Amino acid sequence: MKILKWLMVVVVGAPLVLIGSAYIRNKAVGPEGWAMDNTIDKLRAQMKDPESMVIRSSYIVHHAEANGDEDVIAICGVVDAKNSFGGYTGGTRFVSRSASNRKFDTFDTHEVILEKPQEQREAESVHMLSGFDHVYWNPQCVDGAHPAVRPAT
């Protein structure tokens, strides 16, 4: 009979502890943590060797929408992972854009964009901003500590 009681405690208690700890962690990390979790998942999905992925030089920039109901969280940085030959590529910039809506109590990561190295090289060769810099990096990743990317002269 004691074994049956302990078995019930384990069968019922273990899932409750797991669900409770996930709920507590989810509340503790908040929108920035959710954005980082989603960004990591979406970046890994784009890597040839997801287990080797390393994010470095990342930072968060907050933007408030004009209506005041939505906070946009941009995560900007460099991601690196092993290529098909088993070596690290040297890193690629990325921008992640997430939104937390206070009015509807929702959160979503809208996009995680990787820079295209070939496009960057072509833009630099003609002294222009790449599409990535113009559309994603400068609008999302610029704040007081991180200046806008300028075309090479």
C-alpha positions, 0 to 999 in steps of 0.5 A: 500500500505504501508503494502505491501511495509513493507511486501516486505521489511521483506520477502526480507530483512530478508533472506538477513540479515540472509545469510549475517550474516552467511557469515560474521561469516563464514569468521570471524571464519576461519579454526579453527572455522570451525574445531571446529564447525564440531568437535562439530557436529560430537561429538554430533552425537556420544553421547547418550544425545547430549544436555548434551555434554560438551567439556573441556581441548581442544586445537588446534595443527597446522601441515603443510603438506610437500607440503606446500599446506595444513594446518592440524588442530587437535583439542584434548581434553576431551568430556563428556555427560550424559549416559543412567542412566542420569549421566556424564561418567567422560570424554573421550579423542577425536581427530579431524583432519581437513585440509585447502587446500590453493591451491584448497581453500577447507576445510574438517574435515576428522575424529573425533575419540573418545578413547575407555575406555576399550582399554585404560584400557587393554593397561595400564594393560600391560604397553603399549600405546593404539591404540588411543594413538599410532595412533591418540593422539601422532601423532596429539596432541603433541606440545611444550605445550602438551607432548606425552603419554608414556606407564605406567611403 
